[in-house]
Amino acid sequence: MRKGRDALLEPDASEADAPKTAAAFASAPLAGIIRFTDATGTKTLDIHKAKEDCYAKSSTLEGVYKTNKDLCDGLDKTPRKPSHKKLFDFAFNDPTRVTFKDGDKSTTYEKKDGTWKADGKVMDSVGIQNLIDKLRDASATKLADSGFTTPVVEITVVSNESKLTDKVQISQAKDAFFAKRDGDTTI
């Protein structure tokens, strides 16, 4: 979806190049169609790919355009082949609460007025920031079709003034760990 939103068409192409680009688009196989729907209706972007060249025709613009290769490369991403394997989406939003549940034990770190606290006790802000950085970088080494069992650890990160909540459950089977994001079936 991001690749479609960020697609760059070459509006700078000369009018002399237009017939050549249109012919290349017509002869190239269809790589995909992206449909965007908003309050004004549905718009389409027909995408054709020939070797390393990517062409697009928009329902909102006249003509055919050569576009960035990333658009065609992004079309082969399916739910089983995500573009990233990050466990948390909070990226560079500043978390305001991090909760760890490990079995029956639970600890919540909250940031208020620039100070991190857990159970009313002031925490080392450098240590908490290091923890947040580790969570921010946490990612899967590969995707699995199965293996997730009963969660042994659950981590919840609330950021952007409570508008974004990331919740990840982690289970263990022998020496392997499996993670699952809340609301996502991907393991």
Contact map, one row per residue, 1 for C-alpha under 8 A:
1111100000000000000000000000000000000000000000000000000000000000000000000000000000000000000000000000000000000000000000000000000000000000000000000000000000000000000000000000000000000000000
1111110000000000000000000000000000000000000000000000000000000000000000000000000000000000000000000000000000000000000000000000000000000000000000000000000000000000000000000000000000000000000
1111111000000000000000000000000000000000000000000000000000000000000001100100000000000000000000000000000000000000000000000000000000000000000000000000000000000000000000000000000000000000000
1111111000000000000000000000000001000000000000000000000000000000000000100000000000000000000000000000000000000000000000000000000000000000000000000000000000000000000000000000000000000000000
1111111000000000000000000000000000000000000000000000000000000000000000000000000000000000000000000000000000000000000000000000000000000000000000000000000000000000000000000000000000000000000
0111111100000000000000000000000000000000000000000000000000000000000000000000000000000000000000000000000000000000000000000000000000000000000000000000000000000000000000000000000000000000000
0011111110000000000000000000000000000000000000000000000000000000001101100000000000000000000000000000000000000000000000000000000000000000000000000000000000000000000000000000000000000000000
0000011111000000000000000000000000000000000000000000000000000000001100000000000000000000000000000000000000000000000000000000000000000000000000000000000000000000000000000000000000000000000
0000001111100000000000000000000000000000000000000000000100000000111100000000000000000000000000000000000000000000000000000000000000000000000000000000000000000000000000000000000000000000000
0000000111111000000000000000000000000000000000000000000000000000111000000000000000000000000000000000000000000000000000000000000000000000000000000000000000000000000000000000000000000000000
0000000011111000000000000000000000000000000000000000000000000000100000000000000000000000000000000000000000000000000000000000000000000000000000000000000000000000000000000000000000000000000
0000000001111100000000000000000000000000000000000000000000000000000000000000000000000000000000000000000000000000000000000000000000000000000000000000000000000000000000000000000000000000000
0000000001111110110000000000000000000000000000000000000000000000000000000000000000000000000000000000000000000000000000000000000000000000000000000000000000000000000000000000000000000000000
0000000000011111110000000000000000000000000000000000000000000000000000000000000000000000000000000000000000000000000000000000000000000000000000000000000000000000000000000000000000000000000
0000000000001111110000000000000000000000000000000000000000000000000000000000000000000000000000000000000000000000000000000000000000000000000000000000000000000000000000000000000000000000000
0000000000000111111100000000000000000000000000000000000000000000000000000000000000000000000000000000000000000000000000000000000000000000000000000000000000000000000000000000000000000000000
0000000000001111111110000000000000000000000000000000000000000000000000000000000000000000000000000000000000000000000000000000000000000000000000000000000000000000000000000000000000000000000
0000000000001111111111000000000000000000000000000000000000000011100000000000000000000000000000000000000000000000000000000000000000000000000000000000000000000000000000000000000000000000000
0000000000000001111111100000000000000000000000000000000000000000000000000000000000000000000000000000000000000000000000000000000000000000000000000000000000000000000000000000000000000000000
0000000000000001111111110000000000000000000000000000000000000000000000000000000000000000000000000000000000000000000000000000000000000000000000000000000000000000000000000000000000000000000
0000000000000000111111111000000000000000000000000000001000000001110000000000000000000000000000000000000000000000000000000000000000000000000000000000000000000000000000000000000000000000000
0000000000000000011111111100000000000000000000000000000000000011100000000000000000000000000000000000000000000000000000000000000000000000000000000000000000000000000000000000000000000000000
0000000000000000001111111110000000000000000000000000000000000000000000000000000000000000000000000000000000000000000000000000000000000000000000000000000000000000000000000000000000000000000
0000000000000000000111111111000000000000000000000100001000000000000000000000000000000000000000000000000000000000000000000000000000000000000000000000000000000000000000000000000000000000000
0000000000000000000011111111000000000000000000011000001100000001000000000000000000000000000000000000000000000000000000000000000000000000000000000000000000000000000000000000000000000000000
0000000000000000000001111111100000000000000000000000000000000000000000000000000000000000000000000000000000000000000000000000000000000000000000000000000000000000000000000000000000000000000
0000000000000000000000111111100000000000000000000000000000000000000000000000000000000000000000000000000000000000000000000000000000000000000000000000000000000000000000000000000000000000000
0000000000000000000000011111110000000000000000011100000000000000000000000000000000000000000000000000000000000000000000000000000000000000000000000000000000000000000000000000000000000000000
0000000000000000000000000111111000000000000000011100000000000000000000000000000000000000000000000000000000000000000000000000000000000000000000000000000000000000000000000000000000000000000
0000000000000000000000000001111100000000000001111000000000000000000000000000000000000000000000000000000000000000000000000000000000000000000000000000000000000000000000000000000000000000000
0000000000000000000000000000111110000000000000111000000000000000000000010010000000000000000000000000000000000000000000000000000000000000000000000000000000000000000000000000000000000000000
0000000000000000000000000000011111000000000001110000000000000000000000000010000000000000000000000000000000000000000000000000000000000000000000000000000000000000000000000000000000000000000
0000000000000000000000000000001111100000000111100000000000000000000000000000000000000000000000000000000000000000000000000000000000000000000000000000000000000000000000000000000000000000000
0001000000000000000000000000000111110000000111100000000000000000000000000000000000000000000000000000000000000000000000000000000000000000000000000000000000000000000000000000000000000000000
0000000000000000000000000000000011111000011110000000000000000000000000000000000000000000000000000000000000000000000000000000000000000000000000000000000000000000000000000000000000000000000
0000000000000000000000000000000001111100011100000000000000000000000000000000000000000000000000000000000000000000000000000000000000000000000000000000000000000000000000000000000000000000000
0000000000000000000000000000000000111111111000000000000000000000000000000000000000000000000000000000000000000000000000000000000000000000000000000000000000000000000000000000000000000000000
0000000000000000000000000000000000011111110000000000000000000000000000000000000000000000000000000000000000000000000000000000000000000000000000000000000000000000000000000000000000000000000
0000000000000000000000000000000000001111100000000000000000000000000000000000000000000000000000000000000000000000000000000000000000000000000000000000000000000000000000000000000000000000000
0000000000000000000000000000000000001111110000000000000000000000000000000000000000000000000000000000000000000000000000000000000000000000000000000000000000000000000000000000000000000000000
0000000000000000000000000000000000001111111000000000000000000000000000000000000000000000000000000000000000000000000000000000000000000000000000000000000000000000000000000000000000000000000
0000000000000000000000000000000000111101111100000000000000000000000000000000000000000000000000000000000000000000000000000000000000000000000000000000000000000000000000000000000000000000000
0000000000000000000000000000000000111000111110000000000001110000000000000000000000000000000000000000000000000000000000000000000000000000000000000000000000000000000000000000000000000000000
0000000000000000000000000000000011110000011111000000000001110000000000000000000000000000000000000000000000000000000000000000000000000000000000000000000000000000000000000000000000000000000
0000000000000000000000000000000011100000001111100000000111100000000000000000000000000000000000000000000000000000000000000000000000000000000000000000000000000000000000000000000000000000000
0000000000000000000000000000010111000000000111110000000111000000000000000000000000000000000000000000000000000000000000000000000000000000000000000000000000000000000000000000000000000000000
0000000000000000000000000000011111000000000011111000011110000000000000010000000000000000000000000000000000000000000000000000000000000000000000000000000000000000000000000000000000000000000
0000000000000000000000001001111100000000000001111100011100000000000000010000000000000000000000000000000000000000000000000000000000000000000000000000000000000000000000000000000000000000000
0000000000000000000000001001111000000000000000111111111000000000000000010000000000000000000000000000000000000000000000000000000000000000000000000000000000000000000000000000000000000000000
0000000000000000000000010001100000000000000000011111110000000000000000000000000000000000000000000000000000000000000000000000000000000000000000000000000000000000000000000000000000000000000
0000000000000000000000000000000000000000000000001111100000000000000000000000000000000000000000000000000000000000000000000000000000000000000000000000000000000000000000000000000000000000000
0000000000000000000000000000000000000000000000001111110000000000000010000000000000000000000000000000000000000000000000000000000000000000000000000000000000000000000000000000000000000000000
0000000000000000000000000000000000000000000000001111111000000000011010000000000000000000000000000000000000000000000000000000000000000000000000000000000000000000000000000000000000000000000
0000000000000000000000000000000000000000000000111101111100000000011110110000000000000000000000000000000000000000000000000000000000000000000000000000000000000000000000000000000000000000000
0000000000000000000010011000000000000000000000111000111110000001111000000000000000000000000000000000000000000000000000000000000000000000000000000000000000000000000000000000000000000000000
0000000010000000000000001000000000000000000011110000011111000001111000000000000000000000000000000000000000000000000000000000000000000000000000000000000000000000000000000000000000000000000
0000000000000000000000000000000000000000000011100000001111101111100000000000000000000000000000000000000000000000000000000000000000000000000000000000000000000000000000000000000000000000000
0000000000000000000000000000000000000000001111000000000111111111000000000000000000000000000000000000000000000000000000000000000000000000000000000000000000000000000000000000000000000000000
0000000000000000000000000000000000000000001110000000000011111100000000000000000000000000000000000000000000000000000000000000000000000000000000000000000000000000000000000000000000000000000
0000000000000000000000000000000000000000001100000000000001111100000000000000000000000000000000000000000000000000000000000000000000000000000000000000000000000000000000000000000000000000000
0000000000000000000000000000000000000000000000000000000011111110000000000000000000000000000000000000000000000000000000000000000000000000000000000000000000000000000000000000000000000000000
0000000000000000000000000000000000000000000000000000000011111111000000000000000000000000000000000000000000000000000000000000000000000000000000000000000000000000000000000000000000000000000
0000000000000000010001000000000000000000000000000000000011001111100000000000000000000000000000000000000000000000000000000000000000000000000000000000000000000000000000000000000000000000000
0000000000000000010011001000000000000000000000000000001111000111110000000000000000000000000000000000000000000000000000000000000000000000000000000000000000000000000000000000000000000000000
0000000011100000010011000000000000000000000000000000001110000011111000000000000000000000000000000000000000000000000000000000000000000000000000000000000000000000000000000000000000000000000
0000000011000000000010000000000000000000000000000000111100000001111100000000000000000000000000000000000000000000000000000000000000000000000000000000000000000000000000000000000000000000000
0000001111000000000000000000000000000000000000000000111100000000111110100000000000000000000000000000000000000000000000000000000000000000000000000000000000000000000000000000000000000000000
0000001110000000000000000000000000000000000000000000010000000000011111110000000000000000000000000000000000000000000000000000000000000000000000000000000000000000000000000000000000000000000
0000000000000000000000000000000000000000000000000001110000000000001111111000000000000000000000000000000000000000000000000000000000000000000000000000000000000000000000000000000000000000000
0010001000000000000000000000000000000000000000000000000000000000000111111100000000000000000000000000000000000000000000000000000000000000000000000000000000000000000000000000000000000000000
0011001000000000000000000000000000000000000000000000010000000000001111111110000000000000000000000000000000000000000000000000000000000000000000000000000000000000000000000000000000000000000
0000000000000000000000000000001000000000000000111000010000000000000111111111000000000000000000000000000000000000000000000000000000000000000000000000000000000000000000000000000000000000000
0000000000000000000000000000000000000000000000000000000000000000000011111111100000000000000000000000000000000000000000000000000000000000000000000000000000000000000000000000000000000000000
0010000000000000000000000000000000000000000000000000000000000000000001111111100000100000000000000000000000000000000000000000000000000000000000000000000000000000000000000000000000000000000
0000000000000000000000000000001100000000000000000000000000000000000000111111100000000000000000000000000000000000000000000000000000000000000000000000000000000000000000000000000000000000000
0000000000000000000000000000000000000000000000000000000000000000000000011111110000000000000000000000000000000000000000000000000000000000000000000000000000000000000000000000000000000000000
0000000000000000000000000000000000000000000000000000000000000000000000001111111111100000000000000000000000000000000000000000000000000000000000000000000000000000000000000000000000000000000
0000000000000000000000000000000000000000000000000000000000000000000000000001111111000000000000000000000000000000000000000000000000000000000000000000000000000000000000000000000000000000000
0000000000000000000000000000000000000000000000000000000000000000000000000000111111000000000000000000000000000000000000000000000000000000000000000000000000000000000000000000000000000000010
0000000000000000000000000000000000000000000000000000000000000000000000000000111111000000000000000000000000000000000000000000000000000000000000100000000000000000000000000000000000000000010
0000000000000000000000000000000000000000000000000000000000000000000000000000111111100000000000000000000000000000000000000000000000000000000000000000000000000000000000000000000000000000000
0000000000000000000000000000000000000000000000000000000000000000000000000000111111111000000000000000000000000000000000000000000000000000000000000000000000000000000000000000000000000000000
0000000000000000000000000000000000000000000000000000000000000000000000000100100011111000000000000000000000000000000000000000000000000000000000000000000000000000000000000000000000000000000
0000000000000000000000000000000000000000000000000000000000000000000000000000000001111100000000000000000000000000000000000000000000000000000000000000000000000000000000000000000000000000000
0000000000000000000000000000000000000000000000000000000000000000000000000000000001111110000000000000000000000000000000000000000000000000001111000000000000000000000000000000000000000000000
0000000000000000000000000000000000000000000000000000000000000000000000000000000000011111100000000000000000000000000000000000000000000001111100000000000000000000000000000000000000000000000
0000000000000000000000000000000000000000000000000000000000000000000000000000000000001111100000000000000000000000000000000000000000000001011100000000000000000000000000010000000000111000000
0000000000000000000000000000000000000000000000000000000000000000000000000000000000000111111000000000000000000000000000000000000000000011010000000000000000000000000001110000000000001000000
0000000000000000000000000000000000000000000000000000000000000000000000000000000000000111111000000000000000000000000000000000000000000001000000000000000000000000000001000000000000000000000
0000000000000000000000000000000000000000000000000000000000000000000000000000000000000001111111100000000000000000000000000000000000000001000000000000000000001010000111000000000000000000000
0000000000000000000000000000000000000000000000000000000000000000000000000000000000000001111110000000000000000000000000000000000000000001000000000000000000000000000000000000000000000000000
0000000000000000000000000000000000000000000000000000000000000000000000000000000000000000011111000000000000000000000000000000000000000000000000000000000000000000000000000000000000000000000
0000000000000000000000000000000000000000000000000000000000000000000000000000000000000000011111100000000000000000000000000000000000000000000000000000000000000011000000000000000000000000000
0000000000000000000000000000000000000000000000000000000000000000000000000000000000000000010111110000000000000000000000000000000000000000000000000000000000000011000000000000000000000000000
0000000000000000000000000000000000000000000000000000000000000000000000000000000000000000010011111100000000000010000000000000000000010000000000000000000000001111100000000000000000000000000
0000000000000000000000000000000000000000000000000000000000000000000000000000000000000000000001111100000000000111000000000000000000000000000000000000000000001111110000000000000000000000000
0000000000000000000000000000000000000000000000000000000000000000000000000000000000000000000000111110000000011110000000000000000000000000000000000000000000011110000000000000000000000000000
0000000000000000000000000000000000000000000000000000000000000000000000000000000000000000000000111111000000011100000000000000000000000000000000000000000000111100000000000000000000000000000
0000000000000000000000000000000000000000000000000000000000000000000000000000000000000000000000001111100001111000000000000000000000000000000000000000000001111000000000000000000000000000000
0000000000000000000000000000000000000000000000000000000000000000000000000000000000000000000000000111110001110000000000000000000000000000000000000000000011110000000000000000000000000000000
0000000000000000000000000000000000000000000000000000000000000000000000000000000000000000000000000011111111100000000000000000000000000000000000000000000011100000000000000000000000000000000
0000000000000000000000000000000000000000000000000000000000000000000000000000000000000000000000000001111111000000000000000000000000000000000000000000000111000000000000000000000000000000000
0000000000000000000000000000000000000000000000000000000000000000000000000000000000000000000000000000111111000000000000000000000000000000000000000000000110000000000000000000000000000000000
0000000000000000000000000000000000000000000000000000000000000000000000000000000000000000000000000000111111000000000000000000000000000000000000000000000000000000000000000000000000000000000
0000000000000000000000000000000000000000000000000000000000000000000000000000000000000000000000000000111111100000000000000000000000000000000000000000000000000000000000000000000000000000000
0000000000000000000000000000000000000000000000000000000000000000000000000000000000000000000000000011111111110000000000000000000000000000000000000000000000000000000000000000000000000000000
0000000000000000000000000000000000000000000000000000000000000000000000000000000000000000000000000011100011111000000001100000000000000000000000000000000000000000000000000000000000000000000
0000000000000000000000000000000000000000000000000000000000000000000000000000000000000000000000001111000001111100000001100000000000000000000000000000000000000000000000000000000000000000000
0000000000000000000000000000000000000000000000000000000000000000000000000000000000000000000000001110000000111110000111100000000000000000000000000000000000000000000000000000000000000000000
0000000000000000000000000000000000000000000000000000000000000000000000000000000000000000000000011100000000011111000111000000000000000000000000000000000000000000000000000000000000000000000
0000000000000000000000000000000000000000000000000000000000000000000000000000000000000000000000111000000000001111111110000000000000000000000000000000000000000000000000000000000000000000000
0000000000000000000000000000000000000000000000000000000000000000000000000000000000000000000000010000000000000111111110000000000000000000000000000000000000000000000000000000000000000000000
0000000000000000000000000000000000000000000000000000000000000000000000000000000000000000000000000000000000000011111000000000000000000000000000000000000000000000000000000000000000000000000
0000000000000000000000000000000000000000000000000000000000000000000000000000000000000000000000000000000000000011111100000000000000000000000000000000000000000000000000000000000000000000000
0000000000000000000000000000000000000000000000000000000000000000000000000000000000000000000000000000000000000011111110000110100000000000000000000000000000000000000000000000000000000000000
0000000000000000000000000000000000000000000000000000000000000000000000000000000000000000000000000000000000001111011111000111100100000000000000000000000000000000000000000000000000000000000
0000000000000000000000000000000000000000000000000000000000000000000000000000000000000000000000000000000000001111001111111110000000000000000000000000000000000000000000000000000000000000000
0000000000000000000000000000000000000000000000000000000000000000000000000000000000000000000000000000000000111100000111111110000000000000000000000000000000000000000000000000000000000000000
0000000000000000000000000000000000000000000000000000000000000000000000000000000000000000000000000000000000111000000011111000000000000000000000000000000000000000000000000000000000000000000
0000000000000000000000000000000000000000000000000000000000000000000000000000000000000000000000000000000000000000000011111100000000000000000000000000000000000000000000000000000000000000000
0000000000000000000000000000000000000000000000000000000000000000000000000000000000000000000000000000000000000000000011111110000000000000000000000000000000000000000000000000000000000000000
0000000000000000000000000000000000000000000000000000000000000000000000000000000000000000000000000000000000000000001111011111000000000000000000000000000000000000000000000000000000000000000
0000000000000000000000000000000000000000000000000000000000000000000000000000000000000000000000000000000000000000001111001111101100000000000000000000000000000000000000000000000000000000000
0000000000000000000000000000000000000000000000000000000000000000000000000000000000000000000000000000000000000000000100000111111100000000000000000000000000000000000000000000000000000000000
0000000000000000000000000000000000000000000000000000000000000000000000000000000000000000000000000000000000000000001100000011111110000000000000000000000000000000000000000000000000000000000
0000000000000000000000000000000000000000000000000000000000000000000000000000000000000000000000000000000000000000000000000001111111000000000000000000000000000000000000000000000000000000000
0000000000000000000000000000000000000000000000000000000000000000000000000000000000000000000000000000000000000000000000000011111111100000000000000000000000000000000000000000000000000000000
0000000000000000000000000000000000000000000000000000000000000000000000000000000000000000000000000000000000000000000100000011111111110000000000000000000000000000000000000000000000000000000
0000000000000000000000000000000000000000000000000000000000000000000000000000000000000000000000000000000000000000000000000000111111111000000000000000000000000000000000000000000000000000000
0000000000000000000000000000000000000000000000000000000000000000000000000000000000000000000000000000000000000000000000000000011111111100000000000000000000000000000000000000000000000000000
0000000000000000000000000000000000000000000000000000000000000000000000000000000000000000000000000000000000000000000000000000001111111110000000000000000000000000000000000000000000000000000
0000000000000000000000000000000000000000000000000000000000000000000000000000000000000000000000100000000000000000000000000000000111111111000000000000000000000000000000000000000000000000000
0000000000000000000000000000000000000000000000000000000000000000000000000000000000000000000000000000000000000000000000000000000011111111100000000000000000000000000000000000000000000000000
0000000000000000000000000000000000000000000000000000000000000000000000000000000000000000000000000000000000000000000000000000000001111111110000000000000000000000000000000000000000000000000
0000000000000000000000000000000000000000000000000000000000000000000000000000000000000001000000000000000000000000000000000000000000111111110000000000000000000000000000000000000000000000000
0000000000000000000000000000000000000000000000000000000000000000000000000000000000000111111000000000000000000000000000000000000000011111110000000000000000000000000000000000000000000000000
0000000000000000000000000000000000000000000000000000000000000000000000000000000000000100000000000000000000000000000000000000000000001111111000000000000000000000000000000000000000000000000
0000000000000000000000000000000000000000000000000000000000000000000000000000000000000111000000000000000000000000000000000000000000000111111100000000000000000000000000000000000000000000000
0000000000000000000000000000000000000000000000000000000000000000000000000000000000001110000000000000000000000000000000000000000000000000111110000000000000000000000000000000000000000000000
0000000000000000000000000000000000000000000000000000000000000000000000000000000000001110000000000000000000000000000000000000000000000000011111100000000000000000000000000000000000100000000
0000000000000000000000000000000000000000000000000000000000000000000000000000000000001000000000000000000000000000000000000000000000000000001111100000000000000000000000000000000000000000000
0000000000000000000000000000000000000000000000000000000000000000000000000000000000001000000000000000000000000000000000000000000000000000000111110000000000000000000000000000000000000000000
0000000000000000000000000000000000000000000000000000000000000000000000000000000100000000000000000000000000000000000000000000000000000000000111111000000000000000000000000000000000000000011
0000000000000000000000000000000000000000000000000000000000000000000000000000000000000000000000000000000000000000000000000000000000000000000001111110000000000000000000000000000000000000011
0000000000000000000000000000000000000000000000000000000000000000000000000000000000000000000000000000000000000000000000000000000000000000000000111110000000000000000000000000000000000000011
0000000000000000000000000000000000000000000000000000000000000000000000000000000000000000000000000000000000000000000000000000000000000000000000011111000000000000000000000000000000000000001
0000000000000000000000000000000000000000000000000000000000000000000000000000000000000000000000000000000000000000000000000000000000000000000000011111100000000000000000000000100001000000001
0000000000000000000000000000000000000000000000000000000000000000000000000000000000000000000000000000000000000000000000000000000000000000000000000111111000000000000000000111100001110000001
0000000000000000000000000000000000000000000000000000000000000000000000000000000000000000000000000000000000000000000000000000000000000000000000000011111000000000000000000011100000000000000
0000000000000000000000000000000000000000000000000000000000000000000000000000000000000000000000000000000000000000000000000000000000000000000000000001111100000000000000000010000000000000000
0000000000000000000000000000000000000000000000000000000000000000000000000000000000000000000000000000000000000000000000000000000000000000000000000001111111000000000000001111000000000000000
0000000000000000000000000000000000000000000000000000000000000000000000000000000000000000000000000000011000000000000000000000000000000000000000000000011111000000000000001111000000000000000
0000000000000000000000000000000000000000000000000000000000000000000000000000000000000000000000000001111000000000000000000000000000000000000000000000001111100000000000001110000000000000000
0000000000000000000000000000000000000000000000000000000000000000000000000000000000000000000000000011110000000000000000000000000000000000000000000000001111110000000000111100000000000000000
0000000000000000000000000000000000000000000000000000000000000000000000000000000000000000000000000111100000000000000000000000000000000000000000000000000011111000000000111000000000000000000
0000000000000000000000000000000000000000000000000000000000000000000000000000000000000000000000001111000000000000000000000000000000000000000000000000000001111100000011110000000000000000000
0000000000000000000000000000000000000000000000000000000000000000000000000000000000000000010000111110000000000000000000000000000000000000000000000000000000111110000011100000000000000000000
0000000000000000000000000000000000000000000000000000000000000000000000000000000000000000000000111100000000000000000000000000000000000000000000000000000000011111111111000000000000000000000
0000000000000000000000000000000000000000000000000000000000000000000000000000000000000000010011111000000000000000000000000000000000000000000000000000000000001111111110000000000000000000000
0000000000000000000000000000000000000000000000000000000000000000000000000000000000000000000011110000000000000000000000000000000000000000000000000000000000000111111100000000000000000000000
0000000000000000000000000000000000000000000000000000000000000000000000000000000000000000000000110000000000000000000000000000000000000000000000000000000000000111111100000000000000000000000
0000000000000000000000000000000000000000000000000000000000000000000000000000000000000000000000010000000000000000000000000000000000000000000000000000000000000111111110000000000000000000000
0000000000000000000000000000000000000000000000000000000000000000000000000000000000000000000000000000000000000000000000000000000000000000000000000000000000000111111110000000000000000000000
0000000000000000000000000000000000000000000000000000000000000000000000000000000000000000010000000000000000000000000000000000000000000000000000000000000000000111111111000000000000000000000
0000000000000000000000000000000000000000000000000000000000000000000000000000000000000000010000000000000000000000000000000000000000000000000000000000000000011110011111100000000000000000000
0000000000000000000000000000000000000000000000000000000000000000000000000000000000000001110000000000000000000000000000000000000000000000000000000000000000011100000111110000000000001100000
0000000000000000000000000000000000000000000000000000000000000000000000000000000000000001000000000000000000000000000000000000000000000000000000000000000001111000000011111000000000001100000
0000000000000000000000000000000000000000000000000000000000000000000000000000000000000011000000000000000000000000000000000000000000000000000000000000000001110000000001111100000000111100000
0000000000000000000000000000000000000000000000000000000000000000000000000000000000000000000000000000000000000000000000000000000000000000000000000000001111100000000000111110000000111100000
0000000000000000000000000000000000000000000000000000000000000000000000000000000000000000000000000000000000000000000000000000000000000000000000000001001111000000000000011111000011110000000
0000000000000000000000000000000000000000000000000000000000000000000000000000000000000000000000000000000000000000000000000000000000000000000000000001111110000000000000001111100011100000000
0000000000000000000000000000000000000000000000000000000000000000000000000000000000000000000000000000000000000000000000000000000000000000000000000001101100000000000000000111111111000000000
0000000000000000000000000000000000000000000000000000000000000000000000000000000000000000000000000000000000000000000000000000000000000000000000000011100000000000000000000011111111000000000
0000000000000000000000000000000000000000000000000000000000000000000000000000000000000000000000000000000000000000000000000000000000000000000000000000000000000000000000000001111100000000000
0000000000000000000000000000000000000000000000000000000000000000000000000000000000000000000000000000000000000000000000000000000000000000000000000000000000000000000000000001111110000000000
0000000000000000000000000000000000000000000000000000000000000000000000000000000000000000000000000000000000000000000000000000000000000000000000000000000000000000000000000001111111000000000
0000000000000000000000000000000000000000000000000000000000000000000000000000000000000000000000000000000000000000000000000000000000000000000000000000000000000000000000000111101111100000000
0000000000000000000000000000000000000000000000000000000000000000000000000000000000000000000000000000000000000000000000000000000000000000000000000011000000000000000000000111100111110000001
0000000000000000000000000000000000000000000000000000000000000000000000000000000000000010000000000000000000000000000000000000000000000000000100000001000000000000000000011110000011111000001
0000000000000000000000000000000000000000000000000000000000000000000000000000000000000010000000000000000000000000000000000000000000000000000000000001000000000000000000011100000001111101111
0000000000000000000000000000000000000000000000000000000000000000000000000000000000000011000000000000000000000000000000000000000000000000000000000000000000000000000001111000000000111111110
0000000000000000000000000000000000000000000000000000000000000000000000000000000000000000000000000000000000000000000000000000000000000000000000000000000000000000000001111000000000011111000
0000000000000000000000000000000000000000000000000000000000000000000000000000000000000000000000000000000000000000000000000000000000000000000000000000000000000000000000000000000000001111100
0000000000000000000000000000000000000000000000000000000000000000000000000000000000000000000000000000000000000000000000000000000000000000000000000000000000000000000000000000000000011111110
0000000000000000000000000000000000000000000000000000000000000000000000000000000000000000000000000000000000000000000000000000000000000000000000000000000000000000000000000000000000011011111
0000000000000000000000000000000000000000000000000000000000000000000000000000001100000000000000000000000000000000000000000000000000000000000000111000000000000000000000000000000000011001111
0000000000000000000000000000000000000000000000000000000000000000000000000000000000000000000000000000000000000000000000000000000000000000000000111111000000000000000000000000000001110000111
